[in-house]
Amino acid sequence: MYERYILSGLAHGIPVGKLPLILERYDLEAHSLSSVEKSLRNLKKHCGCNTNAQLVYEYREWVLKLDTDQILDS
């Protein structure tokens, strides 16, 4: 579930640095930026992706609709 929100944030244009705010917004355990980056590295390695864009494309069926207005405005 955690990874799904990370991928969804990326798909909605949230910068990697603000992904912990997505986790906090949806009452998921707010992890550090380094933990988010580690999860992204592991997902990329698992599916053979080099970029976050490729990762979002690969897992496009996982993407959830998120309310990102407040996060993008901050």
CORFENZI-V695715 format. One record per residue. N is the residue number from 0. RES is the residue in three letters. SS is DSSP state (H for helix, E for strand, - for the rest). D_LAST is the distance of its C-alpha to the last C-alpha in whole Angstrom. Layout:
n=N res=RES ss=SS d_last=D_LAST
n=N res=RES ss=SS d_last=D_LAST
This chain:
n=0 res=MET ss=- d_last=25
n=1 res=TYR ss=H d_last=22
n=2 res=GLU ss=H d_last=22
n=3 res=ARG ss=H d_last=22
n=4 res=TYR ss=H d_last=19
n=5 res=ILE ss=H d_last=18
n=6 res=LEU ss=H d_last=20
n=7 res=SER ss=H d_last=18
n=8 res=GLY ss=H d_last=15
n=9 res=LEU ss=H d_last=16
n=10 res=ALA ss=H d_last=18
n=11 res=HIS ss=- d_last=15
n=12 res=GLY ss=- d_last=13
n=13 res=ILE ss=- d_last=11
n=14 res=PRO ss=- d_last=12
n=15 res=VAL ss=H d_last=14
n=16 res=GLY ss=H d_last=12
n=17 res=LYS ss=H d_last=9
n=18 res=LEU ss=H d_last=12
n=19 res=PRO ss=H d_last=13
n=20 res=LEU ss=H d_last=10
n=21 res=ILE ss=H d_last=12
n=22 res=LEU ss=H d_last=15
n=23 res=GLU ss=H d_last=14
n=24 res=ARG ss=H d_last=13
n=25 res=TYR ss=- d_last=17
n=26 res=ASP ss=- d_last=18
n=27 res=LEU ss=- d_last=20
n=28 res=GLU ss=- d_last=20
n=29 res=ALA ss=- d_last=17
n=30 res=HIS ss=- d_last=19
n=31 res=SER ss=- d_last=18
n=32 res=LEU ss=H d_last=17
n=33 res=SER ss=H d_last=20
n=34 res=SER ss=H d_last=21
n=35 res=VAL ss=H d_last=19
n=36 res=GLU ss=H d_last=20
n=37 res=LYS ss=H d_last=24
n=38 res=SER ss=H d_last=24
n=39 res=LEU ss=H d_last=23
n=40 res=ARG ss=H d_last=26
n=41 res=ASN ss=H d_last=28
n=42 res=LEU ss=H d_last=27
n=43 res=LYS ss=H d_last=28
n=44 res=LYS ss=H d_last=31
n=45 res=HIS ss=H d_last=32
n=46 res=CYS ss=H d_last=32
n=47 res=GLY ss=- d_last=33
n=48 res=CYS ss=- d_last=29
n=49 res=ASN ss=- d_last=28
n=50 res=THR ss=- d_last=25
n=51 res=ASN ss=H d_last=22
n=52 res=ALA ss=H d_last=23
n=53 res=GLN ss=H d_last=26
n=54 res=LEU ss=H d_last=25
n=55 res=VAL ss=H d_last=23
n=56 res=TYR ss=H d_last=26
n=57 res=GLU ss=H d_last=29
n=58 res=TYR ss=- d_last=27
n=59 res=ARG ss=H d_last=26
n=60 res=GLU ss=H d_last=28
n=61 res=TRP ss=H d_last=26
n=62 res=VAL ss=- d_last=22
n=63 res=LEU ss=- d_last=21
n=64 res=LYS ss=- d_last=19
n=65 res=LEU ss=- d_last=16
n=66 res=ASP ss=- d_last=13
n=67 res=THR ss=- d_last=10
n=68 res=ASP ss=H d_last=9
n=69 res=GLN ss=H d_last=6
n=70 res=ILE ss=H d_last=5
n=71 res=LEU ss=H d_last=6
n=72 res=ASP ss=H d_last=4
n=73 res=SER ss=- d_last=0
